[in-house]
Amino acid sequence: MKIGELAERTGLAASRIRFYEGIGLLKAERQPNGYRTYSPQAVLVLDLITTAQQAGFSLDEIRMLLPLDMAQWQHGSLIEALRGKVQEIEALETRLAQSKAHIVALLAEIEAKPEAMDCTTNAKRVLSRLRSGELKAPALATADVKVLRKTKQRGPARRG
């Protein structure tokens, strides 16, 4: 099928389809007149790319997950990558909750400014309390740090 039909069937712009082809996520054949033609499998590939992006996978991660031949899916690798993404999201949720708690505590401390104190003096007071340990920023849980480090060291899941 030509790019216009593929765009219509997937709801993606032709420019996005060409982009995915340009970065190696999609294959097209060139006709003698220069037109691109795509196999019927291209619809599935583009749907998978869109779904994976919506789930939080980067294009590099998707590239590593998508087999060159759609009949060659590696079930174990796919399951491992999905579980890894769930762990990353859980670690991020924890970090976000801790960041929120820190900001809420900081906000409360700033809002507790004594009536006669100017903002500069209050900022020094709050910073002093932070430095002295009276106000503690929430720390990442050890398990979350391990997940984040493992993710960064491991990189994207490998194609099987």
Secondary structure, DSSP 8 states (H G I E B T S, - for coil): -BHHHHHHHHT--HHHHHHHHHTTSS--EE-TTS-EE--THHHHHHHHHHHHHHTT--HHHHHHHS-SSGGG--HHHHHHHHHHHHHHHHHHHHHHHHHHHHHHHHHHHHHT--TT--HHHHHHHHHHHHHHTSS------HHHHHHHHHHHHH-S----
